């Protein structure tokens, strides 16, 4: 059972640099981390004796601590929670901790990525070691000044005290500490002694966000910068044939109209291409202007002719192709335990259902944008990206430049959800900058962002289970997905090892529509399908749906070699907790409850949805959520992530749908694509399993199970099993518009 793939910490990854010129201690560590930026420092930090380096803790003569943040901040709160970990072990007052956003630095950092809900999980131990080691060095320096043993000294809240009661502040000994050897072994705090971790802490960027201070890519400006907007093919499978830009060039504020695409075509032939979204080989028309609005107006004035370069696909094309795959035999078997065919042949009863989902756009609040300035000395890039290292590597190949020439500054992101894992928009602005020889920022409109983007692939699951003598004997999951979906871990999630005969097969239909990761990749719809299926399976078997899960998890515990990713004990724990906290089965007669449980991103979650029927429509009133994510670093931030995931999951399960007609997305803004409205959001009641286990993911795990919890509750209310999302379009009930 693989539940704790932690990064290790050793002396080589903990580097001490003497700060001889201006005083202060620099602690540099080779790991990905993020830190705190205090928006209103009580003192002028520029006047303190800080040195300017990347990847370190900085301690001034005045005892103030600054920690650089190399990790992208996407709204998941790592800029708050990760410095809390360092500050806890360093034993400094939280109000004395400051942060600056680091640039991409592949020499000093590893995995500068925002994705997979892995930031805290991977850095928990190294960050603690970093803080504790810095504290020990300060204690050692104080002991040396006093001429006493370090074991007779202790540090707390930035103050070091010896046995006689003498004290030094961290700033009093920071210069001496900078000259000492880095200790090999340090003692970490017992979790019961935490004073910062586990306390609700406000997001460090909150004041800047609500007052409109520059934080995001759209905020970035530079002297002499121009703006660009891009006309891309209106349909997937089309490319530019010709265009007339005369009307655009005549508009005030328009500087130039150019085409890009040549570098992309050359890059697509490279063997060393970096992972990113599929880059369109079509030429694209770019309007360069003095302002964003001038550029957008210029694009609208262009008259373009497009030609078909590959088949133009529609939703009907995808539906037929995926059903053909489910009915065929061309599958990749991802896991096969026992003999599923034999179990089904000998069954008294077989239950089989097919579940369907739609394409989904990411709909980030901040549309795609990026800045580029290319000179002979360097390629300066600034903007919101979840994958700065992969982007830098790709751009180096794209421009045939040394990787050392690529400098990326990361801004805060106005949403990502997986969209900014891909760097297609960065390649676009880089090609523009290389042509016009000016610093330029590319800004997409909402329409372009939504209609020419990267989408969650449409997927169909066919699930079958065999029942013999009242027992579940076989389970077969088939996936058919546009451009593929499954990956290695999913077949090892529940119910793997719980059923003797168990098989997972996958097949994919290759499409020219660009697809990729979407919040809680792979599991965001799979959990809805499987947990809806288990609800119906319990009914067919005439057993309690909660007990069915508990019994299956007992089977896993008896299995000597389960080969699974989840913990049966922890799944049972969240089931028990949610049953208790939701008053499962004890609500009023007009409240209908649905249950779901799931493991993903290393976290175990169980949810119960309460719905009522109003004017013939199901209304989700409450979701009770039980979470086992190990130690909760920042409860306030954790609650925000959990509630956001639940509400986002409900919204897309109930309303989210993007269809295609002849390669054209049929929605390109929020007037035609429905997100959940404020009045439709339920109360989310969150309960954590108390734990002293290292933290796991939180940004994504609460989204996947909620779709099934809602569907199962709707079944209780209406008697209708929902197998196709979005539910409100497929349940013969009046749509809830709000």
Helices and strands as residue ranges (DSSP letters): G 11-13, E 14-17, E 25-29, G 45-47, E 56-59, E 65-69, H 78-90, G 94-96, E 97-101, H 119-146, G 150-152, E 154-156, E 159-161, E 167-169, H 170-177, G 191-193, H 206-211, G 217-219, E 226-231, E 238-244, H 246-249, E 254-260, H 262-268, E 284-289, H 292-301, E 303-308, H 315-327, E 332-337, H 340-345, E 349-356, E 369-374, E 379-383, H 388-399, G 403-405, E 406-410, G 419-421, H 424-436, E 440-443, H 446-451, E 459-468, E 471-482, G 490-492, E 501-509, H 523-541, H 545-558, H 568-581, E 592-600, E 603-614, E 617-628, H 635-654, E 660-661, E 664-665, G 678-680, E 683-688, H 701-704, H 706-718, G 727-729
